[in-house]
């Protein structure tokens, strides 16, 4: 991993702890508004029909299901990641991530239909995410992606997005 400057969150915080939630009246900041963000918007040219999309190219639902399930197997035993998930059962988080990734890569829009706009930064505000949490998340995801047996080009495309998204969600210097 390369070291980049990370946005501070004001006061020092303990990684892995949750922050008090904001009122549901609106987004925490303008960057959390419903406008598409690089991590939440679909890649250009990917619409409702998944034919010709990255989603279809890598095998659709079964591939994303395998990747996300394997990722959450890693989360379940990781001492840095597990505290970030307040639910005892990781199943609902697994479903949410799978639906999000499927939608992002051109598959069904189930995520938005069930949960609204992704608003990744806003949804992660309650959690202190520093470089250690980002790196642990990427390690777990690397294991999952490696086991998916994608082509080199597919792996690179997916991995570049995952790294970008993980970096974007860092909200504490650690």
C-alpha positions in Angstrom: 0.0 0.0 0.0 1.2 3.5 -0.7 1.0 6.1 2.0 -1.2 9.0 1.1 -2.4 11.9 3.1 -5.6 11.0 4.9 -8.4 13.4 5.9 -8.5 14.1 9.6 -11.7 14.0 11.5 -10.9 16.7 14.0 -10.4 15.1 17.4 -8.3 11.9 17.6 -10.5 8.9 17.7 -10.1 5.2 18.6 -10.1 3.1 15.4 -12.9 0.6 15.3 -15.3 2.6 17.5 -18.5 4.0 16.2 -19.3 7.7 16.1 -22.6 9.2 17.3 -24.9 9.2 14.4 -26.3 12.5 12.9 -29.9 13.2 12.7 -31.7 11.6 9.8 -32.6 15.1 8.6 -29.9 15.1 5.9 -26.4 14.3 4.8 -23.5 14.9 7.1 -21.7 17.1 4.5 -22.2 18.2 0.9 -20.1 15.3 -0.3 -22.7 12.9 1.2 -25.5 14.5 -0.8 -27.3 12.3 -3.4 -25.1 13.4 -6.3 -23.2 10.5 -7.7 -19.7 10.0 -6.3 -16.8 8.1 -8.0 -17.3 5.2 -5.6 -21.1 5.1 -5.8 -21.9 5.9 -9.4 -21.9 3.2 -12.1 -19.0 3.1 -14.6 -19.9 4.9 -17.8 -22.0 3.0 -20.2 -23.6 0.6 -17.8 -27.3 0.7 -17.7 -30.2 -1.6 -16.8 -29.4 -4.4 -19.2 -26.3 -6.2 -17.9 -25.3 -7.7 -21.2 -21.8 -6.4 -22.1 -21.2 -5.2 -18.5 -18.3 -6.1 -16.2 -21.0 -7.8 -14.1 -21.8 -10.2 -16.9 -18.2 -10.5 -18.0 -17.0 -11.9 -14.7 -19.9 -14.3 -14.3 -22.7 -12.2 -12.7 -24.4 -13.0 -9.4 -22.5 -16.3 -8.7 -19.1 -14.5 -8.9 -20.1 -11.6 -6.8 -21.7 -13.9 -4.3 -18.5 -16.0 -4.0 -16.3 -12.9 -3.6 -18.4 -11.2 -1.0 -19.1 -14.4 0.9 -15.3 -15.1 1.1 -14.7 -11.5 2.1 -17.1 -11.9 5.1 -15.5 -15.1 6.1 -12.3 -13.1 6.5 -14.1 -10.2 8.3 -15.6 -12.7 10.8 -12.1 -13.6 12.2 -10.3 -10.3 11.7 -9.6 -8.5 15.0 -9.6 -5.1 13.3 -12.6 -5.5 11.0 -15.0 -7.5 13.1 -15.6 -4.6 15.6 -16.7 -2.4 12.7 -19.8 -4.5 12.2 -22.3 -4.0 15.0 -24.5 -6.8 13.9 -23.9 -10.2 15.5 -24.9 -11.8 12.2 -22.8 -10.7 9.2 -25.3 -12.0 6.7 -27.2 -8.8 6.2 -23.9 -6.9 5.7 -22.9 -9.5 3.2 -26.1 -9.1 1.2 -25.8 -5.3 1.2 -22.2 -5.4 -0.1 -23.1 -8.0 -2.8 -26.0 -6.0 -4.0 -24.0 -2.8 -4.0 -21.1 -4.3 -6.0 -23.5 -6.0 -8.4 -25.3 -2.8 -9.1 -22.1 -0.8 -9.5 -20.7 -3.2 -12.0 -23.8 -3.2 -14.2 -26.0 -5.9 -12.6 -29.4 -5.6 -11.0 -30.3 -2.3 -9.3 -31.6 -4.1 -6.3 -29.4 -2.1 -3.9 -30.9 1.2 -4.9 -34.4 -0.2 -5.0 -34.1 -1.5 -1.5 -31.8 1.0 0.1 -31.8 4.2 -2.0 -28.7 5.9 -3.4 -25.5 4.3 -2.2 -24.1 7.4 -0.5 -21.0 5.4 0.6 -19.3 8.1 2.6 -22.5 9.0 4.5 -23.3 5.4 5.3 -19.8 4.9 6.7 -19.6 8.1 8.8 -20.7 6.3 12.0 -17.5 4.2 11.9 -14.0 5.3 12.5 -12.0 4.1 9.5 -8.3 4.8 9.6 -5.5 3.4 7.6 -5.4 0.2 9.7 -9.1 -0.5 9.0 -8.6 0.3 5.3 -5.6 -2.0 5.0 -7.4 -4.9 6.9 -10.4 -4.4 4.6 -8.2 -4.6 1.5 -6.4 -7.6 2.8 -9.7 -9.5 3.3 -10.9 -8.3 -0.1 -7.6 -9.3 -1.7 -8.1 -12.9 -0.4 -11.6 -13.0 -1.8 -10.8 -11.5 -5.2 -7.8 -13.9 -5.6 -10.0 -16.9 -5.0 -12.5 -15.7 -7.7 -10.0 -16.6 -10.4 -10.6 -13.6 -12.6 -8.5 -12.8 -15.6 -5.6 -10.5 -14.9 -7.5 -7.6 -16.6 -10.7 -8.3 -14.7 -8.8 -8.5 -11.4 -7.0 -5.3 -12.1 -10.2 -3.4 -13.0 -12.1 -4.7 -9.9 -9.1 -4.2 -7.6 -8.5 -0.6 -8.8 -12.0 0.3 -7.9 -11.9 -1.5 -4.5 -8.7 0.4 -3.6 -10.1 3.7 -4.6 -13.3 3.1 -2.6 -11.4 2.0 0.5 -9.2 5.1 0.3 -12.2 7.3 -0.1 -13.8 5.9 3.1 -10.9 6.7 5.4 -12.2 9.3 7.8 -9.7 9.2 10.6 -5.9 9.5 10.7 -5.8 6.4 12.8 
